[in-house]
């Protein structure tokens, strides 16, 4: 049994399969966290008070793809992200990078009941866009992904997963407290990222252009 939390402007006693935004990080699904503090921040994304919905998930028998687990790398996560989120591909290198990731690093993920991986808040989305545009190295992207301590999200994606989740309670969340915390986390992540981008990358760090030109593949030992 896994404890999960979902921040929302409303109480959600019964999450519904097939409802939501198909352009979320991992496509259509019910997005949760195991950290109640983060759920409270997500509940106040528009500076309105909301609720931290608490659930229990009977995960026995459910298949889970952990994009931060053994056998996967950050380019697998990014490939899933670029397939689902809308990216500004105004430069030729960004468009080429997106296609290269989809062709070479996109894992088979649609048949899993659950997905686990980074949450692409606005800051993380900006970090990914900078990498695709050849603005930061792969190593800088990896360092950036731990900024803000946003943790992981767990996404329910199949009818079986939705059948396995049960509502426990909903805790009211005060936007005057948690909206400020969310903004402070974002500001710190962006400031730390700016510090990373001002660094001269050490010799040997690679940009997406190098990965493409050298034809890196999934499972490459350099990853």
C-alpha positions as CSV (number, residue, x, y, z in Angstrom):
1,X,0.0,0.0,0.0
2,X,1.4,3.4,-1.0
3,X,0.3,6.8,0.5
4,X,-0.3,9.4,-2.2
5,X,-1.3,13.1,-2.2
6,X,-2.8,15.2,-4.9
7,X,-3.0,19.0,-4.6
8,X,-6.1,20.6,-6.1
9,X,-8.5,23.5,-5.8
10,X,-11.2,21.0,-4.9
11,X,-11.8,17.8,-3.1
12,X,-11.4,14.7,-5.4
13,X,-12.9,11.7,-3.7
14,X,-13.0,9.6,-6.8
15,X,-10.2,10.2,-9.4
16,X,-11.7,9.5,-12.9
17,X,-9.8,7.7,-15.6
18,X,-9.6,9.5,-18.9
19,X,-10.1,13.0,-17.4
20,X,-7.5,15.7,-17.4
21,X,-4.9,17.4,-19.6
22,X,-3.3,15.2,-22.3
23,X,-0.4,17.7,-22.4
24,X,0.9,17.0,-18.9
25,X,4.4,15.7,-18.4
26,X,3.5,12.0,-18.9
27,X,0.3,12.5,-20.8
28,X,-3.2,11.8,-19.5
29,X,-3.3,10.5,-16.0
30,X,-3.8,11.4,-12.3
31,X,-0.6,13.1,-10.9
32,X,0.3,12.5,-7.3
33,X,3.2,12.9,-4.9
34,X,4.3,11.0,-1.8
35,X,5.2,14.3,-0.1
36,X,2.2,16.1,1.5
37,X,4.1,19.4,1.6
38,X,4.5,19.5,-2.2
39,X,0.9,18.5,-2.7
40,X,-0.1,21.5,-0.6
41,X,2.0,23.8,-2.7
42,X,0.5,22.4,-5.9
43,X,-3.0,23.0,-4.5
44,X,-2.3,26.7,-4.5
45,X,-0.8,27.2,-8.0
46,X,-3.1,30.1,-8.8
47,X,-2.9,31.8,-5.4
48,X,-6.2,30.3,-4.3
49,X,-6.7,28.0,-1.3
50,X,-7.3,24.4,-2.1
51,X,-6.9,20.9,-0.7
52,X,-4.3,18.2,-0.3
53,X,-6.2,15.1,-1.2
54,X,-4.9,12.0,0.6
55,X,-5.2,8.5,-0.9
56,X,-4.0,4.9,-0.5
57,X,-3.0,2.9,-3.5
58,X,-3.0,-0.8,-3.4
59,X,0.0,-1.2,-5.8
60,X,0.3,-5.0,-5.6
61,X,0.0,-6.3,-9.2
62,X,0.4,-2.9,-10.8
63,X,3.2,-2.4,-13.3
64,X,5.4,0.7,-12.7
65,X,7.9,2.4,-14.9
66,X,10.4,4.3,-12.8
67,X,12.2,6.8,-15.0
68,X,14.7,7.5,-12.2
69,X,15.3,3.9,-11.7
70,X,18.1,1.5,-12.7
71,X,18.3,1.1,-16.5
72,X,16.9,4.5,-17.3
73,X,18.7,7.9,-17.7
74,X,17.7,11.5,-17.9
75,X,17.3,11.4,-21.6
76,X,14.6,8.8,-21.3
77,X,12.7,11.1,-19.0
78,X,13.2,14.0,-21.3
79,X,12.0,12.0,-24.3
80,X,8.7,11.3,-22.5
81,X,8.5,14.9,-21.6
82,X,9.0,16.2,-25.2
83,X,6.4,13.8,-26.5
84,X,3.7,15.1,-24.2
85,X,4.5,18.7,-23.4
86,X,4.5,21.6,-25.8
87,X,8.0,22.9,-26.5
88,X,9.1,26.1,-28.2
89,X,11.2,24.7,-31.1
90,X,12.1,28.0,-32.6
91,X,15.7,27.0,-33.4
92,X,16.7,24.2,-35.8
93,X,18.9,22.5,-33.1
94,X,15.9,22.3,-30.7
95,X,13.7,20.7,-33.3
96,X,16.4,18.2,-34.3
97,X,17.1,17.4,-30.6
98,X,13.5,16.6,-30.0
99,X,13.3,14.3,-32.9
100,X,16.6,12.6,-31.9
101,X,15.3,12.0,-28.4
102,X,12.1,10.5,-29.6
103,X,13.9,8.3,-32.1
104,X,16.6,7.0,-29.8
105,X,15.6,7.5,-26.1
106,X,11.8,7.2,-25.8
107,X,11.0,4.2,-23.6
108,X,7.9,2.1,-24.2
109,X,5.7,3.5,-21.4
110,X,2.1,3.5,-22.5
111,X,1.4,0.0,-21.3
112,X,2.4,0.7,-17.6
113,X,-0.2,1.2,-14.9
114,X,2.0,3.7,-13.1
115,X,4.8,6.1,-14.1
116,X,7.3,7.6,-11.6
117,X,9.7,10.4,-12.4
118,X,10.7,14.1,-12.1
119,X,7.9,16.7,-12.1
120,X,8.5,19.3,-14.7
121,X,7.4,22.5,-12.9
122,X,8.0,25.8,-14.8
123,X,11.6,25.9,-13.8
124,X,12.4,22.3,-14.7
125,X,10.6,22.9,-18.0
126,X,12.9,25.9,-18.7
127,X,16.0,23.8,-17.8
128,X,14.9,21.1,-20.4
129,X,14.3,23.8,-23.0
130,X,17.7,25.2,-22.5
131,X,19.3,21.8,-23.0
132,X,17.4,21.1,-26.2
133,X,18.5,24.5,-27.5
134,X,22.2,23.6,-26.9
135,X,22.4,26.2,-24.1
136,X,23.5,23.9,-21.3
137,X,25.4,20.6,-21.2
138,X,23.9,17.2,-20.2
139,X,25.8,17.4,-16.9
140,X,24.4,20.9,-16.2
141,X,20.9,19.6,-16.9
142,X,21.5,16.7,-14.4
143,X,22.7,19.2,-11.8
144,X,19.7,21.5,-12.5
145,X,17.2,18.7,-12.0
146,X,17.8,18.5,-8.3
147,X,17.2,22.2,-7.8
148,X,14.1,23.2,-5.9
149,X,13.8,19.7,-4.4
150,X,10.5,19.0,-6.2
151,X,10.8,15.3,-5.6
152,X,9.1,12.8,-7.8
153,X,5.6,12.4,-9.0
154,X,3.6,9.2,-9.4
155,X,1.1,9.1,-12.2
156,X,-1.8,6.7,-12.5
157,X,-2.4,5.9,-16.2
158,X,-4.5,2.8,-16.5
159,X,-8.0,1.7,-15.5
160,X,-6.5,-0.9,-13.2
161,X,-4.5,1.8,-11.3
162,X,-7.6,3.9,-10.9
163,X,-9.5,0.9,-9.5
164,X,-6.7,0.5,-6.9
165,X,-6.8,4.0,-5.4
166,X,-9.0,4.9,-2.4
167,X,-9.7,8.3,-0.9
168,X,-8.6,8.8,2.8
169,X,-9.2,12.5,3.5
170,X,-8.8,16.1,2.2
171,X,-6.9,18.7,4.2
172,X,-7.6,22.4,3.5
173,X,-4.6,24.3,2.3
174,X,-4.1,28.1,3.0
175,X,-2.9,29.9,-0.1
176,X,-1.4,32.7,2.0
177,X,1.1,30.1,3.3
178,X,1.6,27.6,0.5
179,X,1.5,29.8,-2.5
180,X,4.3,31.8,-1.0
181,X,6.3,28.6,-0.4
182,X,5.7,27.5,-3.9
183,X,7.0,30.8,-5.3
184,X,10.0,30.8,-3.0
185,X,10.9,27.3,-4.2
186,X,10.6,28.4,-7.8
187,X,12.7,31.5,-7.3
188,X,15.4,29.6,-5.6
189,X,15.5,27.0,-8.3
190,X,15.7,29.6,-11.1
191,X,18.4,31.6,-9.2
192,X,20.5,28.4,-8.7
193,X,20.0,27.5,-12.4
194,X,21.3,31.0,-13.5
195,X,24.4,30.3,-11.4
196,X,24.9,27.0,-13.2
197,X,24.5,28.7,-16.6
198,X,27.1,31.3,-15.7
199,X,29.7,28.6,-15.1
200,X,32.1,27.6,-17.9
201,X,31.3,23.9,-18.4
202,X,34.3,21.7,-17.5
203,X,36.2,20.1,-20.4
204,X,34.5,16.9,-21.5
205,X,30.9,17.9,-20.7
206,X,28.6,17.4,-23.7
207,X,25.9,19.4,-25.4
208,X,22.9,17.9,-27.2
209,X,24.6,18.6,-30.5
210,X,27.5,16.3,-29.5
211,X,25.0,13.6,-28.5
212,X,23.4,13.9,-31.9
213,X,26.6,14.1,-34.0
214,X,28.2,11.2,-32.2
215,X,25.0,9.2,-32.5
216,X,24.6,8.3,-28.8
217,X,22.1,5.6,-28.2
218,X,20.1,4.4,-25.2
219,X,22.4,2.4,-22.9
220,X,25.5,4.3,-23.9
221,X,28.1,3.9,-21.1
222,X,28.8,7.7,-21.3
223,X,25.3,8.3,-19.9
